[in-house]
């Protein structure tokens, strides 16, 4: 009988019913979350360096935050796609690239918008260059933290969903 062993109910988990290749090749949710957070942290570091450098050079907050966002978004896509979601090969434009840039674009609009707003609000305060950069950078960084979980959920459930998330086994018998 299915689910029975020696007349007793099996205590094997539902995961044991999955083929071994499915269990071993697809990163689990917490692994994907950790890997996405790590790649996002790396991208945030790239964005932060870009933002601080551009603000230090005198760029407007809107321009600096937009360029900083792009500087982090590209490596984040490449790293997260491969490492967090196990995707390899050329990305499908309609299934991956367009939805990815929509999700990331919305996050970028929030980030750039909040940084630009903070720039306008700090303008009349006549803050010193260093203090103003710290304030704008804190707003930019805080906006990344605010949208990370929503961004992860959208990427995980809509952009990198389905069988394509499953990696091919590295060693075939």
WOPE-V424437 format. One record per backbone hydrogen bond with DSSP energy under -0.5 kcal/mol. NH is the residue of the N-H (numbers start at 1). CO is the residue of the C=O. E is the energy in kcal/mol with one decimal. If there is no record, write none. Layout:
NH & CO & E
NH & CO & E
This chain:
4 & 1 & -1.6
5 & 8 & -2.9
8 & 5 & -1.9
10 & 3 & -3.0
16 & 13 & -0.9
17 & 14 & -1.1
18 & 14 & -0.5
18 & 15 & -1.1
22 & 19 & -0.9
23 & 19 & -1.6
24 & 20 & -2.3
25 & 21 & -1.5
26 & 22 & -1.2
27 & 25 & -0.6
32 & 28 & -3.0
33 & 29 & -2.9
34 & 30 & -2.5
35 & 31 & -2.8
36 & 32 & -3.0
37 & 33 & -2.6
38 & 34 & -2.4
39 & 35 & -2.7
40 & 36 & -2.4
41 & 37 & -2.4
42 & 38 & -2.2
43 & 39 & -2.4
44 & 40 & -2.6
45 & 41 & -2.2
46 & 42 & -2.0
47 & 43 & -2.7
48 & 44 & -3.2
49 & 45 & -2.4
50 & 46 & -2.1
51 & 47 & -3.2
52 & 48 & -2.9
53 & 49 & -2.2
54 & 50 & -2.6
55 & 51 & -2.9
56 & 52 & -2.7
57 & 53 & -1.7
58 & 55 & -1.4
59 & 54 & -2.8
64 & 60 & -3.0
65 & 61 & -2.6
66 & 62 & -1.9
67 & 63 & -2.6
68 & 64 & -2.2
69 & 65 & -2.2
70 & 66 & -2.0
71 & 67 & -2.3
72 & 68 & -1.3
73 & 69 & -2.3
74 & 70 & -1.6
75 & 71 & -0.5
76 & 72 & -1.8
77 & 73 & -2.3
78 & 74 & -2.0
79 & 75 & -2.7
80 & 76 & -2.8
81 & 77 & -2.4
82 & 78 & -1.3
83 & 79 & -3.2
84 & 79 & -0.5
84 & 80 & -0.9
85 & 80 & -2.0
86 & 82 & -0.5
87 & 81 & -3.0
96 & 92 & -2.4
97 & 92 & -1.9
98 & 93 & -2.9
100 & 96 & -2.5
101 & 97 & -2.7
102 & 98 & -1.8
103 & 99 & -2.6
104 & 100 & -3.2
105 & 101 & -1.9
106 & 102 & -2.2
107 & 103 & -1.9
108 & 104 & -2.8
109 & 105 & -2.8
110 & 106 & -2.0
111 & 107 & -2.5
112 & 108 & -3.4
113 & 109 & -2.7
114 & 110 & -2.6
115 & 111 & -2.2
116 & 112 & -2.6
117 & 113 & -2.5
118 & 114 & -2.5
119 & 115 & -2.1
120 & 116 & -2.3
121 & 117 & -2.5
122 & 118 & -2.2
123 & 119 & -1.1
124 & 120 & -0.6
125 & 122 & -0.7
126 & 122 & -0.5
126 & 123 & -1.3
127 & 122 & -0.7
132 & 128 & -2.8
133 & 129 & -2.1
134 & 130 & -2.2
135 & 131 & -2.4
136 & 132 & -2.7
137 & 133 & -2.6
138 & 134 & -2.4
139 & 135 & -2.1
140 & 136 & -2.4
141 & 137 & -2.9
142 & 138 & -2.7
143 & 139 & -2.2
144 & 140 & -1.3
145 & 141 & -1.8
146 & 142 & -2.2
147 & 143 & -1.5
148 & 144 & -0.9
149 & 145 & -0.5
151 & 147 & -2.7
152 & 148 & -3.1
153 & 149 & -2.5
154 & 150 & -2.3
155 & 151 & -2.6
156 & 152 & -3.1
157 & 153 & -2.5
158 & 154 & -2.3
159 & 154 & -1.2
160 & 155 & -3.2
165 & 162 & -2.0
166 & 163 & -1.8
167 & 25 & -1.0
